[in-house]
Amino acid sequence: MNVDKYGEVVNGEKTYKKIADFLKKDGSFLIGWTDEKFTHYDILFSYNCDGMGVFQRGIKISDLFVSIISVGSFGFKVDTEKSIGYVGEKLFYGKTDISVEKITQLINGIIKNLNRE
């Protein structure tokens, strides 16, 4: 996993692959992440979860669920890369800044690795 000098998870190929590998095997993974500027988030990822009922907002149990603790949560389809605007809308009430850009890179890197067999 890619980490900074404080032990916080940062973006990078090792991070994307390790999270995707854990999600494929265990279904969920929690990280303490930084954008390497000023922001730290605790982020819970969940994939291939079980569920029951009718879900709103177009989410499905096959989505990659991203929960940024005390901020927002959403289920992202793993078919294509996501744009910064889309991630900002779904997780940050429309905000787009360097932190949202880096989280978008994180999500897209994980999606890419989830689709590798």
C-alpha positions in Angstrom: 0.0 0.0 0.0 1.3 3.5 -0.7 1.7 5.5 2.5 3.1 8.9 3.4 5.7 9.5 6.1 2.9 9.6 8.8 1.6 6.2 7.8 -1.5 7.6 6.1 -2.7 5.9 2.9 -2.1 7.9 -0.3 -3.0 7.3 -3.9 -0.8 5.0 -6.0 -0.9 1.7 -7.9 -0.1 -0.3 -4.8 -3.0 1.3 -2.9 -5.5 0.7 -5.7 -4.5 -2.9 -6.2 -4.3 -3.8 -2.5 -7.8 -2.3 -1.8 -9.3 -4.1 -4.8 -7.7 -7.4 -3.8 -9.1 -7.1 -0.2 -12.6 -6.1 -1.6 -12.6 -9.1 -3.9 -11.7 -11.4 -1.0 -13.3 -9.9 2.0 -15.9 -7.4 0.7 -14.9 -4.4 2.8 -11.8 -2.3 3.7 -11.3 0.8 5.8 -8.4 3.2 5.3 -7.1 6.4 6.8 -6.4 8.4 3.7 -4.9 11.8 2.8 -4.8 13.9 -0.3 -1.2 14.8 0.5 -2.2 18.4 0.9 -4.4 19.3 3.9 -7.2 16.7 4.1 -7.5 13.4 5.9 -10.6 11.1 5.5 -11.5 7.8 7.0 -12.9 5.9 4.0 -14.8 2.6 4.1 -15.1 0.6 0.9 -17.6 -2.2 0.4 -18.0 -4.5 -2.6 -20.2 -7.5 -3.4 -22.3 -7.0 -0.3 -25.5 -8.8 0.5 -28.7 -6.9 0.7 -32.5 -6.9 0.6 -35.2 -4.5 -0.4 -35.7 -1.9 -3.0 -32.8 0.6 -3.3 -33.1 4.2 -4.4 -30.8 6.5 -6.4 -30.0 3.7 -8.8 -27.7 1.8 -6.5 -27.3 -1.9 -6.7 -25.7 -4.4 -4.3 -23.0 -5.0 -7.0 -21.8 -1.5 -6.8 -18.6 -0.3 -5.1 -19.8 1.5 -2.0 -17.6 4.4 -0.8 -18.4 5.9 2.6 -16.4 8.9 3.7 -17.0 9.0 7.4 -19.0 12.0 8.5 -19.2 13.3 4.9 -21.2 11.1 2.5 -21.7 7.7 0.9 -22.7 6.3 -2.5 -22.6 3.2 -4.5 -20.6 3.5 -7.8 -21.0 1.1 -10.7 -17.7 -0.5 -11.6 -18.2 -0.3 -15.4 -16.5 2.9 -16.2 -14.3 5.7 -14.7 -16.1 8.4 -12.8 -15.7 12.1 -13.4 -14.7 14.6 -10.6 -18.0 16.3 -11.0 -19.9 13.1 -10.5 -18.0 12.0 -7.4 -18.3 15.5 -6.0 -22.0 15.5 -6.6 -22.5 12.0 -5.0 -20.2 12.3 -2.0 -19.6 16.0 -1.4 -22.9 17.8 -2.3 -21.4 19.2 -5.5 -18.0 20.3 -4.1 -15.0 19.9 -6.4 -11.5 20.7 -5.2 -8.1 19.0 -5.0 -9.4 16.5 -2.4 -12.4 15.5 -4.5 -10.0 15.1 -7.5 -7.7 12.8 -5.5 -10.7 10.8 -4.2 -11.9 10.4 -7.8 -8.5 9.1 -8.7 -8.6 6.7 -5.8 -12.1 5.4 -6.8 -11.1 5.1 -10.5 -7.9 3.2 -9.6 -9.9 0.7 -7.4 -12.5 0.3 -10.2 -9.8 -0.4 -12.7 -8.3 -3.1 -10.5 -11.6 -4.6 -9.6 -12.1 -5.2 -13.3 -8.8 -7.0 -13.7 -9.0 -10.8 -13.4 
